[in-house]
Amino acid sequence: MMVTLVYFASFREKLGQDREQMDLPATVSNVADLIGHIVSDRDAVWQQTLQAANVLVAVNQEMVEEDHPVADGDEVAFFPPVTGG
């Protein structure tokens, strides 16, 4: 299953890239599984960034929770938490 991963705002700077294609194993069925797979072979910056409790995730431009399914061809976007002042 191929998905496109997109990293926005400060995530793009922290992770050093804005997008990538990833071929996922059959064991990845939802956003939580996907995050676990992404960080499994990357450094601590990736783990701290994508496994933070306040990460916002969109699948095909719709905001979702971590139990949302992931399918072949999906675009999964990661956003830092919104802050203001």
Buried (B, 14 or more C-beta within 10 A) or exposed (E): BEBBBBBBEEBBEBBEEEEEEBEBEEEBBBBBBBBBBBBEEEEEEBBEBBEEEEBBBBBEEEEBEEEBEBEEEBEBBBBBEEEEE
